[in-house]
């Protein structure tokens, strides 16, 4: 359950960030919650466990130490309540699970100085409502019900907090916890995680640009300030009273031995000094929320006034993050989950631009992109198809658009250049298609069935592909990768394009790739086994793409 929830939250982190309004519109709720839950899961892996009580105790400790941001600290307290509910148990009945969810909600509320409905807290309470006889349900049925109640509570958050209705979104922390619960359910059922769901929406640009910092002290949003406090017999109530005078959004999580503190304040050092009067202070961090909000508002304002936008079909959280950073909206999809023309058109219309460049990123999606252009009709927008057949080529195409739009920043940040505005996007689409066509792309995947030609493969065997050509069957994905790269170097058309300069290796999702090639060692590993890269003067870059079905994707340009 923890593994699935962590992976599911990772996949949705960017979409949750995009609706982050309360308590400060600084765009980090999803990443903070994902990092917190990842720390919980990693703590479980580091400590052998004999039952559900041991597992959740380790997870709660890991979440507390790894918590980030207001939402992450609250999530860590929710995890602490779950752990208390199953303490001493090897297995948990539905009744024990229901009790744990109730304790988790109580613990989350207790961590907040001024609890607000219409937030993550409302979802913790809704998820804990299991009825008078929880053991009448199976654990899966109880979790399914918790997920449904959580999603209903998320939908009600704009009614409970007018700020959300004004911004045009649901609460990001509430949505994040609903994603965690859905991940728990999928993990319990041992379901495969599908591609990420569609985005949860976008903050209204006019609201985000005009959002005002707090004015009680004459300052701005201040600094998101966090630290860990350790000692013997910590008095958390007195600590809370002391810190309450220094700022707002105060969360004190932990117990008499170890606590994590979160506060929004204009005077971070005063908060650290206050903590030192109670115990040992460690892991001190500050984040300037005025800067973060100003950057979000600037991006939103530029995107809203852009004449041209981009929509990319993405498979894998790393690729989705990359495309977003380069200014595109995302439609989930890929080799085994082709989006419909209606989904592509909906994303294009949501961009608000008059012309939208569509990157299908799979040859089976190109026809849907063209159908979307037909469906747009007179209402628009005008859709320009950039016929990318793979995600690495689309990354290069978007980078070319980025360069054309004003100097090395994401296109959502900078105003588009005159050639984009004057041509209605046609010249932009041509340049992007040209850039995508200049990339040599390959990858490593697994045979869906046993075949004899064009190469002999047994079902499940790794093999390399270059473009649409099947190259080599191998015993392991690593061997297939090592066979692929020399082929790519040999096939590079140096006479037409000049020497190759950059090879990018995209690592697939965690469960699809080899265990002994983590991202931090992949570059060194590959250089040691393919000396031709250095001999040819080709730079190597390793990126976590997170794509399913392909442990490796490779581009040469």
C-alpha angles and dihedrals in degrees: 000000000000093000093050094044092050092050092044092050091048089055092051099039096102093046090052091048089055092064098041106136109136133097089357127356095234101128102236109102095103095047092045093051092044092051091048094051091043089056089051093052094045090052089056091052091052095052122056110235131201101192146356092281092058092044095053094041090057091044092051092050091049092047092051094051093042099040117132129192131348094299094045094052091049090048090052090054091049087053089050090056091050089052092050090051094057098034111144094012125124091191132014126225119208089263092055090047091051091050090050092052089051092050090047091056093047091050093049092051091047092056093061122082093207110018115209127200117226090053138090087292092066090054093050089055094046093049091052094058101102102152132247096296110037094166088069085078133061115245089253092052090049092051092046088054091048090053092050092048090046092053090048089051091050090053090053096053095093088055091053097044116038090198089070093049090052091051092046097235143097120247112286097214090049090050090048094056091047087055090050092052091048088052090051090053093049091047093051090051090043089232120165113250111247124213113294117283120250118286116285090233138270133272112254106263095222090053095047094047091048098041108129126215119239113281105192092104096028091250136109130253089302127203128323098229126191138171142160119240122200133179145104120296097358112196100219095178093056090044090053091051091049095050095042090076092056101061147314141276087057117179121178111187129177139041141275091296105041134013138173117215128204124182139156107226143152090223112052094168090056089055092050091048091050090053092051090062088066104039146310115331120211141159093037113185135170130189124191103232094187090062092046093049093046091053093049091048092048092051093047092049093049093046092050093054097042116118092210131040134178134227120196129191104226135192115188129031093251093055091044090053091048093051092047091051088054091053105263131131114231133238111186114233146101146155097336100022109053114187120228126248088248092057091050092048092048091054091047092052092047089060090069092218124132092226125034126194110214121206108191094183095199128065090230090059097049092084091051090052090053091047088052089057090053092047092052090070120159093335090065156157102198107241119210114198117221099190099218113166098193139027098243090057090048090054090056091046092052091048089055089052089048091053091048091050099062123307123315103318129109111280090236088064103046130053113256117256124255094259089061094049096043096047098044090237098303094112090045090053091049093050092047093048090049091051092048090050091054092063123092106214133191142149151178123255140151130265113255091205142359113279138169100208153090076003130354112259135166122213112281095013118139117242139170127241130192112199101316095332120107106222117173141001115217142179094240137019089246092057091049090051092051089051093048102052098058088049090054093049090049093048095049108120097226094167092061101033106023123240120335112255110180136033115190121197115201114200116216130229116307096256094045102053133069116282094222098057108069119175095254093059102031095093094051091043093052096045090053093053101037107045089167088079092064092038090057093045092241116159115225125216126181119206130179102233096169091209117162124233093019115078087188136024119182134193129187121196 
